[in-house]
Amino acid sequence: MTGDPTTQPALAVALPLRADLIGEVPYGAPQLDVPHLLNVNENPYAPPAEVVADIAESVAAAAAGLNRYPDRDFPALRQDLADYLAAESGARDLEVANMWAANGSNEVMLHLLQAFGGPGRSVMSFAPTYSMYPEYARDTFTRWVAGTRRPDFSLDPAQTIAQIENERPAVVLLASPNNPTGTALDVATIDAIASATANTGPDGAASVLVVDEAYAEFRRDGTPSALSILARHPHLAVSRTMSKAFAFAGARLGYLAAAPDLVDALRVVRLPYHLSAVTQAVARAALRHRAVLQAQVAQLRTERDATVSWLREQGFTVADSDANFVLFGRFDDRHVIWQGLLDRGVLIRETGPSEYLRVSIGTAEEMAAFRGALKEVTGR
Ligand SMILES: *Cc1c(COP(=O)(O)O)cnc(C)c1O
């Protein structure tokens, strides 16, 4: 008698987990329920009511067609994104064929490494930088190589190029503004690196140069986007996200601009229908409201500059920031400071160089809470 299979104990089996994933844990900052969430660089302003209403209407319209697969190539959204970049960064020559999008710029990066990385190839970036990059490398069997920066977290063009020439990576990732430091690269540096990487990749090919501009909208006046040199470099890709400036982290929409051949390579590796009809509709709705959303960005930039000044007045070491967060230190034991702030209802991030902490820019009230708690904890 075999009895009811649903009530029998589970068999002991060993799952054939990839050897390189044994002991790995899922990525993610703590998601804690505290009054002031200043730890993952979210935009603190919820979408305004008029944006919420337009999104809801757009979802309803999309819902009526959900029996069908979405448009695989989403040309309407790609055109909207190109129009947005033309308005935001003056990138006027972008067309649908130059644009790509996915579920967050995390997925865009994964597509890049699926298409251009892989076994026997490497991807290079410069530490300290975004902690997700090594994970895309691992997941695509691409070797991760971390080069070095100057002590002020900037990149020396000649030294950066020498490190790239030595390594010959298939892909180079440059975050600008960089996370967790907040520092932006000047376009002359990116242009020099782009010119030098036209044949530093595998077998004399280029290294695909990705400039991750997740925080571009927060850059200070006078800092141009890498989009301004895109047309001259067919191996350059500039990636952006709606997660930060558009207050849209929950919607998952990242995108990039590049030459059509580069975009076509990404279309090969994407999963079919990766961008749902709902995602396409809500992204288009949010893009229609960029003016009101950009007003919030302006407020956050003002608050960011005030935070940098205040921290410097208190005697902290603070990296220049073109982003919606600030890296500051230096602490012998940063965990004690982090915990002290958390005990006062302010959650920031223990990330980057070991003597530093990173605080995301919130509302004026949240930043006042941060300043009050930091003064108490540090006694300054
Ligand atoms: C937040 C962030 C992103 C955006 O990720 P999404 O998947 O678009 O939410 C990309 N790059 C960097 C450096 C970031 O900090």
The ligand as an SDF file (V2000), in Angstrom:
LIG
                    3D

 15 15  0  0  0  0  0  0  0  0999 V2000
   19.4990   52.5870   -7.7270 C   0  0  0  0  0  0  0  0  0  0  0  0
   20.5290   52.2810   -8.7560 C   0  0  0  0  0  0  0  0  0  0  0  0
   20.1570   51.7510   -9.9850 C   0  0  0  0  0  0  0  0  0  0  0  0
   18.7060   51.5680  -10.3270 C   0  0  0  0  0  0  0  0  0  0  0  0
   18.2560   50.3120  -10.2220 O   0  0  0  0  0  0  0  0  0  0  0  0
   16.7850   49.9860  -10.7390 P   0  0  0  0  0  0  0  0  0  0  0  0
   16.9000   48.5190  -11.0350 O   0  0  0  0  0  0  0  0  0  0  0  0
   16.5260   50.7910  -11.9640 O   0  0  0  0  0  0  0  0  0  0  0  0
   15.8520   50.3090   -9.6320 O   0  0  0  0  0  0  0  0  0  0  0  0
   21.1240   51.5340  -10.9500 C   0  0  0  0  0  0  0  0  0  0  0  0
   22.4080   51.8210  -10.7140 N   0  0  0  0  0  0  0  0  0  0  0  0
   22.8090   52.3430   -9.5490 C   0  0  0  0  0  0  0  0  0  0  0  0
   24.2400   52.6980   -9.3640 C   0  0  0  0  0  0  0  0  0  0  0  0
   21.8850   52.5620   -8.5360 C   0  0  0  0  0  0  0  0  0  0  0  0
   22.2960   53.0580   -7.3630 O   0  0  0  0  0  0  0  0  0  0  0  0
  1  2  1  0
  2  3  1  0
  2 14  2  0
  3  4  1  0
  3 10  2  0
  4  5  1  0
  5  6  1  0
  6  7  2  0
  6  8  1  0
  6  9  1  0
 10 11  1  0
 11 12  2  0
 12 13  1  0
 12 14  1  0
 14 15  1  0
M  END
$$$$
